[in-house]
Amino acid sequence: LVDCKWIIIGKQLMQRRCFDQMMLKSKVIEHFCQKVFIILLLSSEIYSYPRTIPIGIIYREGETAITEVINYIQAKRQHEEEKNMFKLDIRKAIIPKSEVENTWILTKTVCDLLKQGVFAILAKGDIYWHSTLAAVSKEMQVPLINWMSPPRGVFSQFEVSMVPSFAEVVAEIINKKHWKRITFVYDNAESLTALHEINMQLSNIASEIDVDLHRLPDVKKKFEFETFFNAFHKTYDADGRVIVLHVSSVGKIENIMKALQSTHSSARNCHYLIASAGVNEVLMEGFKDGTLNITAMQLVSNQNWLYTNYAVDLSRRLKLKNKLNLFTSEVAFVHDSVMVITNAIEQLLKENYSMFYGSFRRDQFWNSGYPGIYCLPSEDLENPDRPFKTFDFGRIIAKRIRQTLIEGLSGAVEFDQDGRRSIVAANVIEVQYSGKTLVTSFTKSMWKQNVGLLTDQSTVNFKRANPKEVLPKTNVTRIVTTTLNAPFVMYRKDADHYEGNEKFEGYCVDLLKLISEKIDNFPYRIQLAKDGRTGSPDANGNWDGMIGELLRGVEADLAVSSLVSNRARERVVDFSKPFMTTGISIMIKKPDNQYQSGLFSFMQPLSIEVWMYIVFAYIGISVVLFMVSRFSPSEWKLQEANGRTCALSNDFSVYNCLWFTLAAFMQQGIDILPRSLPGRIASSAWWFFTLIIVSSYTANLAAFLTLEKMHAPIESVEDMAKQTKIKYGIQAGGTTAQFFKESTVQTYQRMWQFMISQSPSIFVNSYDEGIQRVRESKGRYAFLLEATTNDYTNNRKPCDTMKVGGNLNTVGYGVATPFGSDLKSRINLAILELQEKGDLKMLENKWWYEKSGGKCKTSTSGNLKTSLTHNKVAGIFYILMVGMLVAMFITFVEFLHRARVHARKQRIDLWSSMVHFVTIAIRGKPPAVRSEYNVQLKK
């Protein structure tokens, strides 16, 4: 026993000495790793690749639209951070209104931005700011992107202008119109330079004109411009004159256009030609109701897909009420200015990614070994010996900017060798009024560089009635043509008991009643279109359906139905303001529940592959734990054996390792824990692994066991276009067919070719036929129809259809009338009044949701069953039962084995031995037996 004690003491001393040596070595290694890490961190922070590129933007106080577009650009780039080569830091500088003309404040603002290391300056270089901005840009060799009208004179190599000169286009229009005398209205001296350029262009095509000059007053507000134009039209006898208007401010042109709309009645038959950028279709459409002739060049098109998508996306994210009015031409130029500098830097980094390496320290730009760019080096108090240095990368960035070629919100962005923006193409929009026919024509044509005005043009005619006129005081009954399409127009369930208009009900029927109440309660009679169609032209240009009845004049006075206003129909009839908007959508048969419950549903949150990996990981960690415990001295311990000798023991046998690992996975604990450092590291890794696996499994299990999955075979129009298993069709001869037929989108073109090539035909004659075909085709047919009808059908029994994907386009329903109808203007005013009062929204709720609607359960979380059924959790109970049976079976086997061994040792029969152990199991002590047997037991 004494020897055993000394051995134990010696062993403990040896372990303590080894432990102290190991701790000393580990501390040395830890200190070394910390130093290496700090050195690497400092080196990477001091000299690093640029993670953030700063640019500066300067604008005036109160220009909230510019602030919004800048914030949106930054948010969008942050959202798409993984796609971008660098982060863009737009540093804003806002000049107060009282200091707009203070050049010292502007110079100080630019220099303060340069101190922050900005790579370019973006600003509105107008008559007040341009000379100052250009001087600082040239002196410091910092790129300047000007989003205002191009200044006249020579540009420096560091400056570009985003707004082009329309002189060539204006000269082309004057020559085509054969105008020989114009009145040039301008706002400052730079506009006279624009006039000189126009004269130069006219001289090149051998055309001469006489010019009268008139200067605009220095005003900015709309009512001030209205006062000027009213006086101008009277003083200069504007009737019959050609007035070329040029202003240098993009923001000012919008107030001028609105003022002209308000003062059109003071000048008849004069023609305005807007020679400045900043006009869009929204502004031009305001002249369709007037008597003023006006022509303008449009560089920014609200019909451009990029412009519209940007407007919708920005309005959705910023929750703006008006989607397009915020997007003025100036906003588009600001957006494209940011895109130009971003594209230029990206192209430079693609050519040489290490170009700016070493110029950034802790995300701050260093220029020639000093932080920032200083206009006055003496202002750098931390570096008093700092010399004057221009921007190191100014020349190469400015050169790359002039080589930029992108497609922006303002169209194609391209610069000439002088830094002025080139006009690749421009839309020429003309609104012209004829006093004889009372028809206003809205014409769009295209001008292309080196080609001129193209002969192809689109014209829409509008014949307007005087809105002050009252309807004839005769009992003339208006004939209203319509088509059956739930819920717009339907027969009543008991229609046989009614006559005339009372036979019908629906959204459009109620709408017609409200319109009639707003317009002197004019009498009307509803009749169905003879062919049941909305209207489309044939090869000879003859129209069928409701449009055809309106054109024939004697069959109908107006059309009220789910009638889409499109370009072709607008050319032949008048449409009111839309009373509802919709779009083409996809209807499919609702798929069956794809979730298959089974005994082992609880295993579905993880794939079979993951379960196998977990089993292999369980076996692997058990083996590793066994090995490190065997080879680590800390896991061995001395124990007395039989009171005489000492023996080494280790708790982590093979069975204990498996049990320990299983207990950890099941979030349980046992009496043994690893003592050695390797064993604890291996255990910690396993615990972390089980934490993540169990948490992920628990989260997915809730979704798998409570949610009913309905997987649609197609999710979008792209999915539908890529496959041929599911046929899809449309209504023949409608606006949907025209949309696919005339679309230039490759996906829609491919879908149209697929549809017309199918035999038998997949086209249907009505929506009801198409919907019925969807229900009867067992998921093998999809129908493309307007979203309003799609939503209405899906919300009603038998609840077996559903809408997938978004709308393919956006269109509006309007009331159609023939040209010259006395109802047209009055209907417009009535619809606007109904919109303002919310009556149209109430009608929509009534016919889509209140009238027998809401019968189909939606897939929202509130309608889902959250209780678990027996089928989904049966496997868990079966595993519990199997576990209990296996445990009982093993216990029975051990019991028999122990009884046999005991019977053989005690030389008794097996039954007596089994009774003996059963008694012990029940009573907790051995039974009372013969004294000889007890003696034997004691021995």
Buried (B, 14 or more C-beta within 10 A) or exposed (E): EEEBEEEBEEBEEEEEEEEEEEEEEEEEEEEEEEEEEEEEEEEEEEEBBBEEBBBBBBBBEEBEBBBBBBBBBBEBBEEEEEEEBBBBBBBBBBBEEEBBEBBEBBBEBBBBBBBBBBBBBBBBBBBBBBBBBBBBBBEBBBBBBBBBBBBBEEBBBBBBBBBBBBBBBBBBBBBEEEBEEBBBBBBBEBBBBBBEBBBEBBEEEEBEBEEEEEEBEEBEEBEEBBBBBBEBBEEBEBEEBBBBBBBBBBBBBBBBBBBBBBBBEBBBBBBBBBBBBBBBBBBBBBBBBBBBBBBBBBBBBBEBEEBBEBBEEBBEEEEBEEBBEBBBBBBBBBBBBBBBBBBBBBBBBEEEEEBBEEBBEEBEBBBEEBBBBBBEBEEBEEEEEBEEBBBBBBBBBBBBBBEBEEEBBBBBBBBEEEBBBBBBEBBBBBBBBBEEEBBBBBBBBBBEEEEBBEEEEEEBBBBBBEEEEEBEEEEEEBBBBBBBBBBBBBBBEEEEEEEEBEBBBBBBBBBBEBBBEBBEEBEBEBBBBEBBBBBBBEEEEEBBBBBBBBBEEEBBBBBBBBBBBBEBBBEBBBBBBBBBEBBBBBBBBBBEEEBEBEBEBBBBBBEEEBEEEBEEBBEEBBBBBBBBBEEBEBBBBBEEEEEEEBEEEEBBBEEBBBBBBEEBBEEEEEEBEBBBBBBBEBBEEBEEBBEEBEEEBEEEBEEBBBBEEEEBBBEBBEBBBEEEEBBBBBBBBBBBBBBBEEBEBEBBBEBBEBBBEEEEEBBBEBBBBBBEBBBEBEBBBBBBBBBBBBBBBBBBEEEEBBBBBEBBBEBBBBBBBBBEBBBBBBBBBBBEEBBEEEBBEEBBEBBBEEBEBEEBEEEEEEEEEEEEEEEBBBBEEEEEEEEEEEEEEEEEEEBBEEBEEBBEEBEBEEEBBBBBBEBEEEEEEEEEBEEEBEEEEEE
